Amino acid sequence: MTSEELADALGVARQTINRWVRKYGWKTEGLNGVKGGRARLVYIDARVRQHIMNLPAIRKRQTLYQLAETSPPYGEEQKSTLSRQIIDALENMTTQEQERLAVLLAREGIEGFLSRLDISKAEA
């Protein structure tokens, strides 16, 4: 990135970026065709990323994004309990029983599985 692009992204002055380049010895490359010949590309390597991530403004920005995230919607307690019971039952089955259940589900599908449990589609 140019120092101006990096400054815009971070919300600081271009001179601040140039000062950091000199102070921390960041790797840069001259950019041809710019009036005055002073434009430079700043390589965004691990040292630059580390410095950027330690800036208070960036840490605060990340915190704001985390606060802006909505918490996931939770289903009814009954669904959660039912899911837990099904998972517990599957985990308590032997490997052979799990394999037989997988074959049954592949062969007959959910509808066939429910009919074997005597649970009709109208009841579900």
Secondary structure as GFF3:
##gff-version 3
##sequence-region A 1 124
A	DSSP	alpha_helix	3	10	.	.	.	ID=ss1
A	DSSP	alpha_helix	14	24	.	.	.	ID=ss2
A	DSSP	beta_strand	28	30	.	.	.	ID=ss3
A	DSSP	beta_strand	40	42	.	.	.	ID=ss4
A	DSSP	alpha_helix	46	53	.	.	.	ID=ss5
A	DSSP	alpha_helix	56	68	.	.	.	ID=ss6
A	DSSP	alpha_helix	77	92	.	.	.	ID=ss7
A	DSSP	alpha_helix	95	116	.	.	.	ID=ss8
###
